[in-house]
Amino acid sequence: MPDSFVPAGLPADLSALVLPEELLAGMLEVSLTAVALYEPVFGPAGNDTIVDFRIVLLNPVARRILQLPAQPPELYLHYFPGTLSTGVFDFHCRVFHTGQPERLSLNYQADGLDNYFRLSACRVGRLVLVSFTDTADETRSGVEQALRESQARERAARAEAERQRTRLHDTFMQAPAMICIFDGPEHVFELVNPPYQQLVGNRPLLGRPIREAMPELAGQPIFELLDAVYRTGQPFHATEMLVQLDHDNEGRQELEKRYYNFIYQPRRGTDGQPDGIMVFAYDVSPQVQARQLIEDKERELRVLYTQSDDINEELAAANEELHAANEEALANNEELYRTEQLLRELNLKLESRVADRTAQLRNAQAEAERHRARLYRFFMQAPAAICIFDGPDLVFELVNAAFQQMFAARQLLGRPLLEVLPEILGHPAYTTLRQVFDTGSTHEESSRLVPIRNPKTGQLEDRYFNYIQQARFDEQGRIDGVMVFALEVTEQTLARQQASAQQEQLRALFEQAPVAIAVFYGPGHVVELANPAICAIWGRSPAQVLGLPLVEALPEVEEQGFVALLDGVYQTGIPYVAQEHPTTLARHGQQEDIFLNFVYHPMRDEQGQITGITVVAIDVTEHVAARQLLGIANDELTVSNTALDLLNQQLTRTNQDLDNFVYTASHDLKQPVDNMAGLFDELKHSATFHDPQATLMIGMFEEALRQIDGTIQGLTAVVQTERLSGQIPTETVELLPLTQSVLQSLHHQATGLHAGFELDFTAVPAVHFARLNLQSILYNLLSNALKYAHPDRPPRVRISTALSAEGAPVLSVRDNGLGLDVARYGADLFQMFRRFHDHTAGSGMGLYLVNRILRQAGGHIEVESTVGEGSTFHIHLPPSARQA
């Protein structure tokens, strides 16, 4: 940080007479100049950029000039934002950063101040000390007064330019040139400014084709030139073209001759094709007529010179005759006198005509100068932005106020375009400017996006312009520059884009609306809008109904009361709502009866007058038909339910009988089977078998007994499950200890197979379920995983939990066993006594029992399996099993 300014030391004996604080206060109080102390306000931490100043103190003069208290509550820029653009704020920042005193003089006209200020500032410690004066009490110099008046005019011009920047219509209407705009191939007058209208007095032009509005132009080249410009898109320039009009609208046969310089400039639509022609014209009849007069005078002078030469020749002949015969001299003296008199008269005429010619030439030159000055004033005062580039480097030669306002923070005059706006290099606006200079072809753009860098932020900002780039030619017809007529239309373009986007959204909403929508206009209910949905209901295409009254578009509805309903809404303004209204429409080549829900709602203009009716409709034919069918089905269902109740009662009794039979059979069979097993075991120990097949038969008999015993046990378990359904209480079951208990019961089998188990109950560590049923599920699935293990690898079983999308617990058991063909056996997988592997013992009751338990509890089971790779069983418990 630079040191602050250090002034020369005070006399040593002064400190003994007065305290420094008192001296400072007194100096501030009696100072004839304003004194202020400012403390910098910095940006974020670590940033030494000054973003504002706190006003620490203002002495009385400063308070008077600035109309502020000694210590204002707000920051500096709150009171003086204009210092940012005038350089005063930067002046204060620079003094603080450099530590060097500086001075500044400027005419400040902002923030309620309007004077010429002189400022002197230096840094003192952490503050900036500023002394300043204004010239409010001084007599302003002529230069200062002129500067103030010039600045005032500049501000007024800028304000006016800003107000009219978007009013191109007003620009045309106020231009001194004759301007009009033709629309379409018939060249209909779309815009006519007053100078152009004065060509034909009060004859109406707007909205009329030129051939109708100015029929006297027939036989002159105007109509053909307009047609050619519209057809080719190439502008046409005319110089001193003769155009004869009936200016007074008196039907004269002999029309006045007037001469014009004009440009026919094609106007292009959004597709790039000409859709109109802009005309810029000047009446140059006085100049042409003056020049023609001079040329006539010159021809007369040439005749006079010829006559003078003839007379001189006659005089020479007379002299010769005089010398030849003196006697004839006296006779010819009188003739000579008359000749000399004629010669003097001719000389006087010649001198008079030369003087007249000189005066006319001066007048023509003065008129041309006035015309040039008027054109220059038009350029400089035009609300449209105009500039002229000179030479191949495109140096700004002329810039009017409106053009400068578009780039207010940049110096334009005398600088090349790319030096001022380097960001447009490569942009089409610059590319076409070069092409115009190289080829002479005029180029026009509408709403062209041109990114321009903001000098304050350094960021590119999207700005839109309408502009015309037109070559300028020197006296030899060579291109020496480019003229640009521009209008910034950023706000209008953005607003149009937004409106277009909103219109597109509305159109898409209208087209894609799931309900049928239509708009009827006027008392005749003309179909103004109809979306696809309502056209589908009507059985017509949009082209068949749009623009037609409802009774013409849909003649079949005339006698169905709809027109009367619409008339009532249009006349009273009261909406009408209908539910399931029966309607007959001619659709698909036949009369169809349908039902509609619809609303008729009145539309009003700004004055509250009803202008039309909005229709929103829904075809509920299928709904009505479905309800009717549903009524029939409900009647049939009532009969079926009655029969089904009787059948259920019968099935319930039958199931109870079957359960009793199975339980009784399994109970009665168990004891005999146990007795047979005991007797056979005793027979094996006590009897001797000599038949070599006896050992094989004994094994087969034992296997049969085991199968019978397994089947009896399975049936018993099924019956017990049915009987205990709803009687076993649910409780909170910790899955880890329950699973470990089941695995302990299978320890001997698992050890023999070298089985490995992975338990993961992180997602759902506990469930609310019947403990015995959950234990039975786990036992059956884990025992199957060991029973049907793959012979080539030890079993690996993973038991885990998860939550389904509905939030219900899911218990999964995955093994790497034999697997099964789900596509083939899936339908029989949970059937009683079904087995899919015959190499090991089993009853086919395990999966049946698991499925039965889950379904009774409100759950279900899913299987994923690949033959030779293994199976995964997903046990979906009911949502109520989730632990709260």
Secondary structure as GFF3:
##gff-version 3
##sequence-region A 1 884
A	DSSP	alpha_helix	14	17	.	.	.	ID=ss1
A	DSSP	alpha_helix	20	30	.	.	.	ID=ss2
A	DSSP	beta_strand	34	42	.	.	.	ID=ss3
A	DSSP	beta_strand	50	58	.	.	.	ID=ss4
A	DSSP	alpha_helix	60	66	.	.	.	ID=ss5
A	DSSP	alpha_helix	76	79	.	.	.	ID=ss6
A	DSSP	alpha_helix	83	86	.	.	.	ID=ss7
A	DSSP	alpha_helix	88	98	.	.	.	ID=ss8
A	DSSP	beta_strand	102	110	.	.	.	ID=ss9
A	DSSP	beta_strand	113	124	.	.	.	ID=ss10
A	DSSP	beta_strand	127	134	.	.	.	ID=ss11
A	DSSP	alpha_helix	142	164	.	.	.	ID=ss12
A	DSSP	alpha_helix	168	174	.	.	.	ID=ss13
A	DSSP	beta_strand	178	183	.	.	.	ID=ss14
A	DSSP	beta_strand	188	192	.	.	.	ID=ss15
A	DSSP	alpha_helix	194	197	.	.	.	ID=ss16
A	DSSP	three_ten_helix	198	200	.	.	.	ID=ss17
A	DSSP	alpha_helix	210	213	.	.	.	ID=ss18
A	DSSP	three_ten_helix	215	217	.	.	.	ID=ss19
A	DSSP	alpha_helix	222	232	.	.	.	ID=ss20
A	DSSP	beta_strand	236	245	.	.	.	ID=ss21
A	DSSP	beta_strand	256	268	.	.	.	ID=ss22
A	DSSP	beta_strand	274	283	.	.	.	ID=ss23
A	DSSP	alpha_helix	285	324	.	.	.	ID=ss24
A	DSSP	alpha_helix	326	381	.	.	.	ID=ss25
A	DSSP	beta_strand	385	390	.	.	.	ID=ss26
A	DSSP	beta_strand	395	399	.	.	.	ID=ss27
A	DSSP	alpha_helix	401	406	.	.	.	ID=ss28
A	DSSP	alpha_helix	417	420	.	.	.	ID=ss29
A	DSSP	three_ten_helix	422	424	.	.	.	ID=ss30
A	DSSP	alpha_helix	428	439	.	.	.	ID=ss31
A	DSSP	beta_strand	443	453	.	.	.	ID=ss32
A	DSSP	beta_strand	460	473	.	.	.	ID=ss33
A	DSSP	beta_strand	479	488	.	.	.	ID=ss34
A	DSSP	alpha_helix	490	512	.	.	.	ID=ss35
A	DSSP	beta_strand	516	521	.	.	.	ID=ss36
A	DSSP	beta_strand	526	530	.	.	.	ID=ss37
A	DSSP	alpha_helix	532	538	.	.	.	ID=ss38
A	DSSP	alpha_helix	542	545	.	.	.	ID=ss39
A	DSSP	alpha_helix	550	553	.	.	.	ID=ss40
A	DSSP	three_ten_helix	555	560	.	.	.	ID=ss41
A	DSSP	alpha_helix	562	572	.	.	.	ID=ss42
A	DSSP	beta_strand	576	587	.	.	.	ID=ss43
A	DSSP	beta_strand	590	604	.	.	.	ID=ss44
A	DSSP	beta_strand	610	619	.	.	.	ID=ss45
A	DSSP	alpha_helix	621	686	.	.	.	ID=ss46
A	DSSP	alpha_helix	694	724	.	.	.	ID=ss47
A	DSSP	beta_strand	731	734	.	.	.	ID=ss48
A	DSSP	alpha_helix	735	745	.	.	.	ID=ss49
A	DSSP	alpha_helix	747	752	.	.	.	ID=ss50
A	DSSP	beta_strand	756	760	.	.	.	ID=ss51
A	DSSP	beta_strand	766	769	.	.	.	ID=ss52
A	DSSP	alpha_helix	771	787	.	.	.	ID=ss53
A	DSSP	beta_strand	796	803	.	.	.	ID=ss54
A	DSSP	beta_strand	809	814	.	.	.	ID=ss55
A	DSSP	alpha_helix	822	825	.	.	.	ID=ss56
A	DSSP	three_ten_helix	826	828	.	.	.	ID=ss57
A	DSSP	alpha_helix	846	857	.	.	.	ID=ss58
A	DSSP	beta_strand	860	866	.	.	.	ID=ss59
A	DSSP	beta_strand	870	876	.	.	.	ID=ss60
A	DSSP	three_ten_helix	879	881	.	.	.	ID=ss61
###
